[in-house]
């Protein structure tokens, strides 16, 4: 997925056609800054998964490599049970 404002806006708008949208990030001040800003302008909810919760959750899954797909999987699996926001 492209990480530009127009692409993010398109994704959020398409998702909103199916219900409410919640964007969850683990790095709000770096790679998460643009998605957060765009999500807010699209009236999507935004949440933060703290680093410690992310690290502890990552330890529960196999593999040690830090990759975007692995992180996305861990965030998706962990966020519903961690109420840090």
Biopython code that builds the backbone (N, CA, C, O; Angstrom):
import numpy as np
from Bio.PDB.StructureBuilder import StructureBuilder

atoms = [
    (1, "UNK", "N", (0.832, -1.170, 0.000)),
    (1, "UNK", "CA", (0.000, 0.000, 0.000)),
    (1, "UNK", "C", (0.881, 1.239, 0.000)),
    (1, "UNK", "O", (1.865, 1.313, 0.736)),
    (2, "UNK", "N", (0.527, 2.190, -0.814)),
    (2, "UNK", "CA", (1.259, 3.451, -0.841)),
    (2, "UNK", "C", (1.053, 4.197, 0.466)),
    (2, "UNK", "O", (0.003, 4.092, 1.100)),
    (3, "UNK", "N", (2.055, 4.941, 0.851)),
    (3, "UNK", "CA", (1.973, 5.684, 2.113)),
    (3, "UNK", "C", (1.887, 7.178, 1.847)),
    (3, "UNK", "O", (2.604, 7.972, 2.456)),
    (4, "UNK", "N", (1.018, 7.544, 0.948)),
    (4, "UNK", "CA", (0.803, 8.962, 0.689)),
    (4, "UNK", "C", (-0.615, 9.332, 1.107)),
    (4, "UNK", "O", (-1.473, 8.464, 1.267)),
    (5, "UNK", "N", (-0.849, 10.622, 1.281)),
    (5, "UNK", "CA", (-2.130, 11.080, 1.807)),
    (5, "UNK", "C", (-3.315, 10.630, 0.966)),
    (5, "UNK", "O", (-4.320, 10.173, 1.511)),
    (6, "UNK", "N", (-3.212, 10.751, -0.341)),
    (6, "UNK", "CA", (-4.338, 10.390, -1.215)),
    (6, "UNK", "C", (-4.686, 8.906, -1.095)),
    (6, "UNK", "O", (-5.861, 8.547, -1.021)),
    (7, "UNK", "N", (-3.677, 8.054, -1.074)),
    (7, "UNK", "CA", (-3.929, 6.610, -0.958)),
    (7, "UNK", "C", (-4.553, 6.266, 0.389)),
    (7, "UNK", "O", (-5.485, 5.466, 0.462)),
    (8, "UNK", "N", (-4.040, 6.868, 1.445)),
    (8, "UNK", "CA", (-4.597, 6.617, 2.777)),
    (8, "UNK", "C", (-6.043, 7.084, 2.858)),
    (8, "UNK", "O", (-6.898, 6.386, 3.404)),
    (9, "UNK", "N", (-6.314, 8.264, 2.315)),
    (9, "UNK", "CA", (-7.680, 8.802, 2.328)),
    (9, "UNK", "C", (-8.632, 7.857, 1.586)),
    (9, "UNK", "O", (-9.748, 7.611, 2.045)),
    (10, "UNK", "N", (-8.194, 7.337, 0.454)),
    (10, "UNK", "CA", (-9.015, 6.403, -0.320)),
    (10, "UNK", "C", (-9.322, 5.148, 0.495)),
    (10, "UNK", "O", (-10.464, 4.689, 0.534)),
    (11, "UNK", "N", (-8.303, 4.599, 1.142)),
    (11, "UNK", "CA", (-8.498, 3.389, 1.952)),
    (11, "UNK", "C", (-9.466, 3.656, 3.094)),
    (11, "UNK", "O", (-10.393, 2.876, 3.314)),
    (12, "UNK", "N", (-9.264, 4.747, 3.825)),
    (12, "UNK", "CA", (-10.151, 5.053, 4.955)),
    (12, "UNK", "C", (-11.584, 5.275, 4.490)),
    (12, "UNK", "O", (-12.526, 4.805, 5.129)),
    (13, "UNK", "N", (-11.751, 5.983, 3.388)),
    (13, "UNK", "CA", (-13.108, 6.226, 2.877)),
    (13, "UNK", "C", (-13.784, 4.924, 2.451)),
    (13, "UNK", "O", (-14.973, 4.730, 2.702)),
    (14, "UNK", "N", (-13.028, 4.032, 1.806)),
    (14, "UNK", "CA", (-13.601, 2.744, 1.398)),
    (14, "UNK", "C", (-13.961, 1.898, 2.622)),
    (14, "UNK", "O", (-15.003, 1.241, 2.636)),
    (15, "UNK", "N", (-13.120, 1.911, 3.628)),
    (15, "UNK", "CA", (-13.412, 1.146, 4.844)),
    (15, "UNK", "C", (-14.636, 1.693, 5.566)),
    (15, "UNK", "O", (-15.428, 0.924, 6.112)),
    (16, "UNK", "N", (-14.797, 3.007, 5.574)),
    (16, "UNK", "CA", (-15.948, 3.615, 6.246)),
    (16, "UNK", "C", (-17.261, 3.208, 5.600)),
    (16, "UNK", "O", (-18.306, 3.261, 6.248)),
    (17, "UNK", "N", (-17.230, 2.803, 4.341)),
    (17, "UNK", "CA", (-18.443, 2.312, 3.679)),
    (17, "UNK", "C", (-18.958, 1.032, 4.341)),
    (17, "UNK", "O", (-20.116, 0.657, 4.157)),
    (18, "UNK", "N", (-18.097, 0.367, 5.109)),
    (18, "UNK", "CA", (-18.454, -0.900, 5.751)),
    (18, "UNK", "C", (-18.667, -0.771, 7.255)),
    (18, "UNK", "O", (-18.974, -1.762, 7.919)),
    (19, "UNK", "N", (-18.512, 0.418, 7.798)),
    (19, "UNK", "CA", (-18.700, 0.625, 9.240)),
    (19, "UNK", "C", (-17.647, 1.549, 9.805)),
    (19, "UNK", "O", (-16.930, 2.224, 9.066)),
    (20, "UNK", "N", (-17.560, 1.572, 11.120)),
    (20, "UNK", "CA", (-16.593, 2.459, 11.766)),
    (20, "UNK", "C", (-15.173, 1.937, 11.549)),
    (20, "UNK", "O", (-14.951, 0.737, 11.383)),
    (21, "UNK", "N", (-14.226, 2.862, 11.556)),
    (21, "UNK", "CA", (-12.829, 2.523, 11.288)),
    (21, "UNK", "C", (-11.987, 2.930, 12.491)),
    (21, "UNK", "O", (-12.123, 4.036, 13.015)),
    (22, "UNK", "N", (-11.124, 2.029, 12.916)),
    (22, "UNK", "CA", (-10.183, 2.298, 13.998)),
    (22, "UNK", "C", (-8.778, 2.035, 13.481)),
    (22, "UNK", "O", (-8.455, 0.912, 13.094)),
    (23, "UNK", "N", (-7.948, 3.061, 13.475)),
    (23, "UNK", "CA", (-6.544, 2.935, 13.098)),
    (23, "UNK", "C", (-5.741, 2.763, 14.379)),
    (23, "UNK", "O", (-5.864, 3.565, 15.304)),
    (24, "UNK", "N", (-4.926, 1.729, 14.434)),
    (24, "UNK", "CA", (-4.089, 1.483, 15.606)),
    (24, "UNK", "C", (-2.636, 1.502, 15.161)),
    (24, "UNK", "O", (-2.259, 0.803, 14.220)),
    (25, "UNK", "N", (-1.822, 2.301, 15.839)),
    (25, "UNK", "CA", (-0.410, 2.414, 15.488)),
    (25, "UNK", "C", (0.454, 2.113, 16.702)),
    (25, "UNK", "O", (0.024, 2.262, 17.846)),
    (26, "UNK", "N", (1.681, 1.688, 16.427)),
    (26, "UNK", "CA", (2.634, 1.453, 17.506)),
    (26, "UNK", "C", (3.758, 2.482, 17.486)),
    (26, "UNK", "O", (4.572, 2.524, 18.408)),
    (27, "UNK", "N", (3.813, 3.305, 16.455)),
    (27, "UNK", "CA", (4.839, 4.338, 16.346)),
    (27, "UNK", "C", (4.179, 5.647, 15.910)),
    (27, "UNK", "O", (4.306, 6.039, 14.750)),
    (28, "UNK", "N", (3.478, 6.329, 16.817)),
    (28, "UNK", "CA", (2.696, 7.501, 16.431)),
    (28, "UNK", "C", (3.515, 8.718, 16.019)),
    (28, "UNK", "O", (2.998, 9.594, 15.326)),
    (29, "UNK", "N", (4.769, 8.795, 16.425)),
    (29, "UNK", "CA", (5.567, 9.983, 16.124)),
    (29, "UNK", "C", (6.458, 9.827, 14.904)),
    (29, "UNK", "O", (7.125, 10.779, 14.499)),
    (30, "UNK", "N", (6.479, 8.640, 14.315)),
    (30, "UNK", "CA", (7.346, 8.427, 13.150)),
    (30, "UNK", "C", (6.487, 7.960, 11.981)),
    (30, "UNK", "O", (5.767, 8.761, 11.385)),
    (31, "UNK", "N", (6.555, 6.683, 11.651)),
    (31, "UNK", "CA", (5.822, 6.178, 10.490)),
    (31, "UNK", "C", (4.312, 6.258, 10.663)),
    (31, "UNK", "O", (3.579, 6.205, 9.676)),
    (32, "UNK", "N", (3.835, 6.385, 11.894)),
    (32, "UNK", "CA", (2.399, 6.474, 12.134)),
    (32, "UNK", "C", (1.832, 7.877, 12.044)),
    (32, "UNK", "O", (0.613, 8.042, 12.049)),
    (33, "UNK", "N", (2.677, 8.887, 11.963)),
    (33, "UNK", "CA", (2.206, 10.278, 11.998)),
    (33, "UNK", "C", (1.276, 10.616, 10.833)),
    (33, "UNK", "O", (0.212, 11.195, 11.048)),
    (34, "UNK", "N", (1.655, 10.269, 9.616)),
    (34, "UNK", "CA", (0.806, 10.582, 8.462)),
    (34, "UNK", "C", (-0.507, 9.805, 8.501)),
    (34, "UNK", "O", (-1.563, 10.415, 8.333)),
    (35, "UNK", "N", (-0.491, 8.493, 8.714)),
    (35, "UNK", "CA", (-1.777, 7.784, 8.802)),
    (35, "UNK", "C", (-2.687, 8.336, 9.899)),
    (35, "UNK", "O", (-3.902, 8.401, 9.715)),
    (36, "UNK", "N", (-2.118, 8.731, 11.026)),
    (36, "UNK", "CA", (-2.928, 9.305, 12.105)),
    (36, "UNK", "C", (-3.582, 10.597, 11.645)),
    (36, "UNK", "O", (-4.783, 10.788, 11.837)),
    (37, "UNK", "N", (-2.807, 11.481, 11.041)),
    (37, "UNK", "CA", (-3.341, 12.768, 10.589)),
    (37, "UNK", "C", (-4.450, 12.574, 9.565)),
    (37, "UNK", "O", (-5.489, 13.229, 9.641)),
    (38, "UNK", "N", (-4.236, 11.679, 8.611)),
    (38, "UNK", "CA", (-5.242, 11.443, 7.571)),
    (38, "UNK", "C", (-6.479, 10.778, 8.169)),
    (38, "UNK", "O", (-7.603, 11.149, 7.830)),
    (39, "UNK", "N", (-6.287, 9.809, 9.046)),
    (39, "UNK", "CA", (-7.430, 9.134, 9.679)),
    (39, "UNK", "C", (-8.294, 10.131, 10.437)),
    (39, "UNK", "O", (-9.522, 10.068, 10.376)),
    (40, "UNK", "N", (-7.663, 11.039, 11.141)),
    (40, "UNK", "CA", (-8.431, 12.042, 11.894)),
    (40, "UNK", "C", (-9.218, 12.957, 10.973)),
    (40, "UNK", "O", (-10.352, 13.318, 11.288)),
    (41, "UNK", "N", (-8.637, 13.340, 9.837)),
    (41, "UNK", "CA", (-9.385, 14.196, 8.907)),
    (41, "UNK", "C", (-10.522, 13.437, 8.238)),
    (41, "UNK", "O", (-11.469, 14.045, 7.738)),
    (42, "UNK", "N", (-10.432, 12.110, 8.226)),
    (42, "UNK", "CA", (-11.491, 11.270, 7.655)),
    (42, "UNK", "C", (-12.488, 10.820, 8.727)),
    (42, "UNK", "O", (-13.332, 9.963, 8.464)),
    (43, "UNK", "N", (-12.396, 11.386, 9.919)),
    (43, "UNK", "CA", (-13.284, 11.040, 11.037)),
    (43, "UNK", "C", (-13.186, 9.571, 11.445)),
    (43, "UNK", "O", (-14.186, 8.952, 11.808)),
    (44, "UNK", "N", (-11.985, 9.026, 11.384)),
    (44, "UNK", "CA", (-11.733, 7.661, 11.852)),
    (44, "UNK", "C", (-11.154, 7.735, 13.263)),
    (44, "UNK", "O", (-10.434, 8.677, 13.596)),
    (45, "UNK", "N", (-11.468, 6.753, 14.075)),
    (45, "UNK", "CA", (-10.894, 6.681, 15.416)),
    (45, "UNK", "C", (-9.426, 6.276, 15.314)),
    (45, "UNK", "O", (-9.029, 5.549, 14.403)),
    (46, "UNK", "N", (-8.632, 6.757, 16.261)),
    (46, "UNK", "CA", (-7.201, 6.467, 16.277)),
    (46, "UNK", "C", (-6.817, 5.980, 17.669)),
    (46, "UNK", "O", (-7.276, 6.527, 18.672)),
    (47, "UNK", "N", (-5.972, 4.947, 17.729)),
    (47, "UNK", "CA", (-5.498, 4.423, 19.005)),
    (47, "UNK", "C", (-4.009, 4.110, 18.904)),
    (47, "UNK", "O", (-3.452, 3.979, 17.814)),
    (48, "UNK", "N", (-3.389, 3.995, 20.063)),
    (48, "UNK", "CA", (-1.960, 3.746, 20.169)),
    (48, "UNK", "C", (-1.729, 2.470, 20.971)),
    (48, "UNK", "O", (-2.281, 2.302, 22.059)),
    (49, "UNK", "N", (-0.924, 1.589, 20.435)),
    (49, "UNK", "CA", (-0.511, 0.383, 21.148)),
    (49, "UNK", "C", (0.885, 0.655, 21.705)),
    (49, "UNK", "O", (1.846, 0.712, 20.938)),
    (50, "UNK", "N", (1.019, 0.824, 23.021)),
    (50, "UNK", "CA", (2.316, 1.179, 23.610)),
    (50, "UNK", "C", (3.410, 0.166, 23.291)),
    (50, "UNK", "O", (3.148, -1.017, 23.072)),
    (51, "UNK", "N", (4.632, 0.665, 23.274)),
    (51, "UNK", "CA", (5.780, -0.166, 22.933)),
    (51, "UNK", "C", (5.935, -1.398, 23.797)),
    (51, "UNK", "O", (6.242, -2.475, 23.287)),
    (52, "UNK", "N", (5.728, -1.261, 25.104)),
    (52, "UNK", "CA", (5.875, -2.417, 25.991)),
    (52, "UNK", "C", (4.839, -3.488, 25.671)),
    (52, "UNK", "O", (5.162, -4.676, 25.644)),
    (53, "UNK", "N", (3.612, -3.084, 25.432)),
    (53, "UNK", "CA", (2.564, -4.049, 25.067)),
    (53, "UNK", "C", (2.902, -4.713, 23.741)),
    (53, "UNK", "O", (2.704, -5.917, 23.573)),
    (54, "UNK", "N", (3.409, -3.934, 22.809)),
    (54, "UNK", "CA", (3.780, -4.474, 21.495)),
    (54, "UNK", "C", (4.925, -5.476, 21.647)),
    (54, "UNK", "O", (4.883, -6.565, 21.075)),
    (55, "UNK", "N", (5.935, -5.105, 22.412)),
    (55, "UNK", "CA", (7.092, -5.990, 22.595)),
    (55, "UNK", "C", (6.693, -7.285, 23.299)),
    (55, "UNK", "O", (7.118, -8.367, 22.896)),
    (56, "UNK", "N", (5.884, -7.178, 24.344)),
    (56, "UNK", "CA", (5.431, -8.380, 25.053)),
    (56, "UNK", "C", (4.595, -9.275, 24.149)),
    (56, "UNK", "O", (4.726, -10.499, 24.190)),
    (57, "UNK", "N", (3.747, -8.675, 23.343)),
    (57, "UNK", "CA", (2.930, -9.461, 22.413)),
    (57, "UNK", "C", (3.804, -10.132, 21.364)),
    (57, "UNK", "O", (3.568, -11.285, 21.006)),
    (58, "UNK", "N", (4.806, -9.426, 20.872)),
    (58, "UNK", "CA", (5.690, -9.990, 19.849)),
    (58, "UNK", "C", (6.410, -11.227, 20.371)),
    (58, "UNK", "O", (6.693, -12.155, 19.614)),
    (59, "UNK", "N", (6.704, -11.235, 21.668)),
    (59, "UNK", "CA", (7.382, -12.400, 22.258)),
    (59, "UNK", "C", (6.511, -13.651, 22.243)),
    (59, "UNK", "O", (7.027, -14.763, 22.357)),
    (60, "UNK", "N", (5.203, -13.485, 22.105)),
    (60, "UNK", "CA", (4.287, -14.628, 22.104)),
    (60, "UNK", "C", (4.177, -15.313, 20.743)),
    (60, "UNK", "O", (3.627, -16.409, 20.638)),
    (61, "UNK", "N", (4.697, -14.669, 19.712)),
    (61, "UNK", "CA", (4.583, -15.210, 18.363)),
    (61, "UNK", "C", (5.944, -15.683, 17.875)),
    (61, "UNK", "O", (6.973, -15.122, 18.252)),
    (62, "UNK", "N", (5.949, -16.716, 17.035)),
    (62, "UNK", "CA", (7.222, -17.248, 16.558)),
    (62, "UNK", "C", (7.964, -16.247, 15.679)),
    (62, "UNK", "O", (7.370, -15.372, 15.050)),
    (63, "UNK", "N", (9.262, -16.408, 15.661)),
    (63, "UNK", "CA", (10.099, -15.550, 14.826)),
    (63, "UNK", "C", (10.585, -14.344, 15.595)),
    (63, "UNK", "O", (9.925, -13.866, 16.517)),
    (64, "UNK", "N", (11.732, -13.866, 15.208)),
    (64, "UNK", "CA", (12.324, -12.707, 15.873)),
    (64, "UNK", "C", (12.488, -11.522, 14.932)),
    (64, "UNK", "O", (12.766, -10.408, 15.377)),
    (65, "UNK", "N", (12.317, -11.753, 13.638)),
    (65, "UNK", "CA", (12.509, -10.680, 12.666)),
    (65, "UNK", "C", (11.463, -9.590, 12.863)),
    (65, "UNK", "O", (10.286, -9.872, 13.088)),
    (66, "UNK", "N", (11.911, -8.345, 12.775)),
    (66, "UNK", "CA", (10.988, -7.217, 12.878)),
    (66, "UNK", "C", (10.664, -6.780, 11.457)),
    (66, "UNK", "O", (11.454, -6.093, 10.809)),
    (67, "UNK", "N", (9.500, -7.185, 10.988)),
    (67, "UNK", "CA", (9.075, -6.823, 9.643)),
    (67, "UNK", "C", (7.721, -6.139, 9.726)),
    (67, "UNK", "O", (6.978, -6.346, 10.686)),
    (68, "UNK", "N", (7.395, -5.329, 8.732)),
    (68, "UNK", "CA", (6.103, -4.645, 8.719)),
    (68, "UNK", "C", (4.933, -5.623, 8.732)),
    (68, "UNK", "O", (3.993, -5.424, 9.502)),
    (69, "UNK", "N", (4.953, -6.685, 7.903)),
    (69, "UNK", "CA", (3.823, -7.624, 7.940)),
    (69, "UNK", "C", (3.672, -8.307, 9.304)),
    (69, "UNK", "O", (2.553, -8.499, 9.779)),
    (70, "UNK", "N", (4.780, -8.671, 9.926)),
    (70, "UNK", "CA", (4.718, -9.314, 11.247)),
    (70, "UNK", "C", (4.176, -8.333, 12.283)),
    (70, "UNK", "O", (3.320, -8.691, 13.093)),
    (71, "UNK", "N", (4.671, -7.100, 12.260)),
    (71, "UNK", "CA", (4.178, -6.089, 13.198)),
    (71, "UNK", "C", (2.692, -5.834, 13.000)),
    (71, "UNK", "O", (1.950, -5.717, 13.976)),
    (72, "UNK", "N", (2.248, -5.748, 11.754)),
    (72, "UNK", "CA", (0.824, -5.518, 11.478)),
    (72, "UNK", "C", (-0.023, -6.663, 12.022)),
    (72, "UNK", "O", (-1.091, -6.437, 12.591)),
    (73, "UNK", "N", (0.455, -7.886, 11.848)),
    (73, "UNK", "CA", (-0.258, -9.053, 12.372)),
    (73, "UNK", "C", (-0.358, -8.983, 13.894)),
    (73, "UNK", "O", (-1.425, -9.216, 14.461)),
    (74, "UNK", "N", (0.745, -8.666, 14.546)),
    (74, "UNK", "CA", (0.763, -8.602, 16.009)),
    (74, "UNK", "C", (-0.148, -7.489, 16.515)),
    (74, "UNK", "O", (-0.875, -7.687, 17.489)),
    (75, "UNK", "N", (-0.122, -6.337, 15.880)),
    (75, "UNK", "CA", (-1.001, -5.232, 16.277)),
    (75, "UNK", "C", (-2.457, -5.643, 16.126)),
    (75, "UNK", "O", (-3.269, -5.396, 17.017)),
    (76, "UNK", "N", (-2.792, -6.268, 15.005)),
    (76, "UNK", "CA", (-4.184, -6.679, 14.762)),
    (76, "UNK", "C", (-4.650, -7.708, 15.787)),
    (76, "UNK", "O", (-5.811, -7.688, 16.196)),
    (77, "UNK", "N", (-3.772, -8.595, 16.202)),
    (77, "UNK", "CA", (-4.143, -9.624, 17.173)),
    (77, "UNK", "C", (-4.160, -9.093, 18.608)),
    (77, "UNK", "O", (-4.940, -9.566, 19.434)),
    (78, "UNK", "N", (-3.314, -8.124, 18.902)),
    (78, "UNK", "CA", (-3.155, -7.633, 20.267)),
    (78, "UNK", "C", (-4.097, -6.485, 20.607)),
    (78, "UNK", "O", (-4.618, -6.428, 21.721)),
    (79, "UNK", "N", (-4.319, -5.594, 19.691)),
    (79, "UNK", "CA", (-5.089, -4.379, 19.971)),
    (79, "UNK", "C", (-6.470, -4.628, 20.573)),
    (79, "UNK", "O", (-6.868, -3.891, 21.475)),
    (80, "UNK", "N", (-7.214, -5.628, 20.117)),
    (80, "UNK", "CA", (-8.547, -5.823, 20.708)),
    (80, "UNK", "C", (-8.530, -6.198, 22.189)),
    (80, "UNK", "O", (-9.532, -6.017, 22.880)),
    (81, "UNK", "N", (-7.407, -6.717, 22.684)),
    (81, "UNK", "CA", (-7.378, -7.138, 24.086)),
    (81, "UNK", "C", (-6.601, -6.184, 24.984)),
    (81, "UNK", "O", (-6.612, -6.344, 26.205)),
    (82, "UNK", "N", (-5.925, -5.192, 24.403)),
    (82, "UNK", "CA", (-5.168, -4.212, 25.179)),
    (82, "UNK", "C", (-5.910, -2.890, 25.111)),
    (82, "UNK", "O", (-6.068, -2.314, 24.035)),
    (83, "UNK", "N", (-6.360, -2.416, 26.247)),
    (83, "UNK", "CA", (-7.106, -1.154, 26.290)),
    (83, "UNK", "C", (-6.218, -0.032, 26.814)),
    (83, "UNK", "O", (-6.475, 0.529, 27.879)),
    (84, "UNK", "N", (-5.175, 0.288, 26.059)),
    (84, "UNK", "CA", (-4.253, 1.338, 26.480)),
    (84, "UNK", "C", (-4.659, 2.698, 25.935)),
    (84, "UNK", "O", (-4.038, 3.709, 26.263)),
    (85, "UNK", "N", (-5.662, 2.729, 25.133)),
    (85, "UNK", "CA", (-6.074, 4.009, 24.560)),
    (85, "UNK", "C", (-7.285, 4.447, 25.262)),
    (85, "UNK", "O", (-7.826, 5.509, 24.954)),
]
sb = StructureBuilder()
sb.init_structure("model")
sb.init_model(0)
sb.init_chain("A")
sb.init_seg("    ")
for serial, (resi, resn, name, xyz) in enumerate(atoms, 1):
    if name == "N":
        sb.init_residue(resn, " ", resi, " ")
    sb.init_atom(name, np.array(xyz, "f"), 0.0, 1.0, " ", f" {name:<3s}", serial, name[0])
structure = sb.get_structure()
